[in-house]
Amino acid sequence: MRSHPRLAFARLFSSALLSQALLSLTSLGVGLLLIRHTDDLEYGRYILATGAIMLMASLQNAFIVPAMVSRIVQRSAAECGDLIGGLYREQRVLVLIGAGLSLLLCVALAVCNVVDGRTLMLLTASVLAIVAALRREYFRTVLLAYRDAHTVLRGDLFYALALSAGVLLALVSPMPGTTAVIALGIAAALSSGQLSRLLRQGHAWNQRGAPGILRQIAPLAAWSTAGAGIHWTFSQGYTVLVAAMLDVRAIAAIAATRLLAMPVNLLSSGIGSLMLPLVARWMLQLGVPAVFRRLIWCALGVGLAAVAYFSLLWVLRDLVFEHLLHKRFAQRDLLLMLWSATFVTMAVHQQLIYLLVARQCFRQLTALALISAVAATGASYAAILRFGGAGAPLGILVGESITALGVLMLCLGQLRPARAASATVAPGTDLPASVTVR
């Protein structure tokens, strides 16, 4: 009988990994199509737009997900229905207001001749795609919090098919980068409709529930959101820095090389999509030291897998760039080495960070993100002046290294008070799940 929970756990993770694999392969396929069949300017425009979409999705997840997960694991089905329905109601209002103001700003920029017609179309398509992507991402995170990865996989399959078809059509358009962003928005809108329907069929849902829920979670959520935004400035914001210091076309070489790290991102993100709900449950059942040990083993496994992948990629790099990407970049080997080191570091510390998120250490994480971002941005600026485009991932590596060291130190700091609390309990007595460490 003990094998049943483990089997269910394995199925849950396999669905999450399949879902992330599907999304990563779709993103890789879209990137390869645009790299091979468009010029560097159009591909650079697409990267800038998708970077903005990733930023907004990251901010939304950072604000909503930790508070939502911590409540879902402790509440009844009806209370969870009130929570997720209320969160969606208030999230939708904020997103629509933000989108309306953004569209007005885009029109104002065009009227004042700050941007041309092609750029206005890209900005408009990006705003609409963000709205659709945020709705889809909300339903995905709710279903993952319910550990319903099978339903998420169905929605992601639909999204991948729609996006792939749209991008194939974009390649024959006069503005393939902008058209690909439009295709992304349409695919996200269709997928979010499907996920919404499946969620309401399988789980409680009350869109009038939990009035004022965003105000309730804001004190802690603001810290996690600030941390996510700061982290984006050096993990993804390099595209803006390169476009400002060099040219939009210079983004192509950096982004194309980064695209080759997609399998590592697949492994880390596939595991990470379920880690927070699992860590929250482990924390209630096992305590901080046991959770930390599990996450260390997880980080070690992901790190070794990443090293193995990048070692193979290095051996095959000539074949990959010549026959897969059909590109010759001047700083190819340097870019590949820097991205490899960056993603190995990132994959390791991303597993440990869930302990701190579950402990609601948002202020410490925000401070760490700020330190890392300042160091990374300064390093990127200086390195771009010295080495050109390759300086961007060098700065990111600096930031990720600081983050990894800081996350480890914060985790060790959580262990000391937890062990001190457990030492005060008589032998043979279980430590109450209500004991918390701040």
DASUL-V408516 format. One line per field, one symbol per residue. phi: phi as a letter, one per 30 degrees, with the letter a starting at -180 (. if undefined). A space follows every 50 residues. Layout:
# DASUL-V408516
phi->???
This chain:
# DASUL-V408516
phi->.dddedddddddddddddddddddddddddddddddcbdddddddddddd dddddddddddddcdedddddddccdddddddddddddeddddddddddd ddddddddddddidbdddddddddddddddedddddddddddddddicdd dddddddddddddddddddddcddbddddddddddddddddddddddddd dcbdabdcdhdidddddeedddddddddddddecdbdedddddddcaedd deddddddeddeeddedddddddcddedddddddccjdeddddddddddd dddddddddddddddcddddddccdhbbcdcedddddddddddddddddd dddddddddiddddddddddddddddddddddddddcieddddddddedd ddddddddddddddddddddddddddeicddddddbbc
